[in-house]
Amino acid sequence: MKNTVVLIIGLILFISGCINTNSTYETWGQKHVSIDLISFRNSTPGEHTFYKENLYYVIEGYLLNKNPHDALSVKINVTGYDSNGTIVVYNSTPEIYPKVIPGKGKSRFYARLLDPDKKVVRYDVKIFGAKSEY
């Protein structure tokens, strides 16, 4: 009887995953989001437009999330360059809707770069951070 009880308890622990011999550096159920699997796809080329009496270079597109989990608190820099490749302006707070990029989904992306002298001729979008949980 005593051996049967020990065997049943051992079997329950083994099946439940409480005894895990794999060495990992993560908590059970922890989600990971790779920023390498988040990309930008523009829907229109950048263009100059007026907004509230100022001239802006406007970029619109989508952020695509190829991760299986939602991407939260995505951090992005948008940099505008002149014809010589010199940085003219940057925006570190573009608008993303919805703010949480669904796993295997996309969010709309919109950025304005203040450019009163129409110097911006190209831009670069860099994704440098994202979380999988709050």
BAZA-203531 format. One record per residue (C-alpha): z, y negated, x. Coordinates in steps of 0.5 Angstrom, whole numbers, padded with zeros to 4 digits, always signed. Example, Ala and Ser with C-alpha at 12.3 -4.5 7.8 and 13.67 -1.06 7.14 Angstrom:
+0016+0009+0025
+0014+0002+0027
% end
This chain:
+0000+0000+0000
+0002-0005+0006
-0005-0003+0009
-0009-0005+0003
-0005-0011+0002
-0007-0013+0009
-0014-0011+0009
-0015-0015+0002
-0012-0021+0005
-0016-0020+0011
-0023-0019+0007
-0021-0026+0003
-0020-0030+0009
-0027-0027+0012
-0031-0028+0006
-0028-0035+0005
-0030-0038+0012
-0023-0040+0014
-0024-0035+0020
-0030-0038+0023
-0032-0036+0031
-0038-0041+0031
-0036-0047+0036
-0038-0053+0033
-0036-0061+0033
-0036-0062+0026
-0032-0061+0020
-0034-0056+0014
-0039-0060+0009
-0040-0066+0014
-0047-0069+0013
-0052-0072+0018
-0057-0077+0018
-0062-0078+0024
-0065-0085+0024
-0071-0081+0028
-0072-0079+0021
-0072-0085+0017
-0079-0089+0018
-0082-0096+0016
-0089-0096+0012
-0092-0102+0010
-0095-0103+0004
-0098-0110+0005
-0100-0113+0012
-0095-0119+0014
-0097-0125+0011
-0095-0133+0011
-0093-0135+0004
-0088-0141+0002
-0081-0140-0001
-0077-0146-0003
-0081-0151+0001
-0081-0147+0008
-0086-0143+0011
-0085-0135+0012
-0088-0129+0015
-0087-0124+0009
-0087-0116+0011
-0086-0111+0005
-0086-0104+0005
-0082-0098+0004
-0077-0094+0008
-0078-0087+0008
-0072-0082+0009
-0074-0075+0011
-0067-0073+0012
-0064-0068+0007
-0058-0073+0005
-0058-0080+0003
-0058-0085+0008
-0053-0091+0007
-0051-0097+0011
-0058-0097+0014
-0059-0102+0020
-0065-0106+0021
-0068-0111+0025
-0075-0114+0024
-0078-0118+0030
-0084-0123+0029
-0088-0124+0036
-0093-0130+0037
-0100-0128+0040
-0097-0128+0048
-0092-0122+0045
-0086-0127+0046
-0081-0126+0040
-0081-0132+0036
-0076-0130+0030
-0072-0124+0028
-0069-0122+0021
-0063-0117+0022
-0062-0117+0014
-0068-0115+0010
-0067-0113+0003
-0067-0106+0001
-0068-0103-0006
-0064-0099-0007
-0059-0100-0002
-0058-0092-0001
-0065-0089+0001
-0065-0082-0003
-0065-0076+0001
-0073-0074+0002
-0074-0081-0002
-0076-0088-0001
-0073-0095-0002
-0077-0101-0002
-0077-0106+0004
-0078-0114+0004
-0076-0118+0010
-0078-0126+0011
-0079-0129+0018
-0078-0137+0018
-0084-0139+0021
-0086-0146+0020
-0091-0147+0025
-0095-0140+0024
-0094-0137+0030
-0092-0130+0028
-0098-0126+0029
-0095-0119+0029
-0088-0116+0027
-0084-0110+0029
-0079-0106+0025
-0073-0102+0028
-0068-0098+0025
-0062-0097+0029
-0057-0094+0025
-0055-0091+0018
-0049-0087+0015
-0049-0081+0011
-0042-0082+0008
-0038-0088+0007
% end
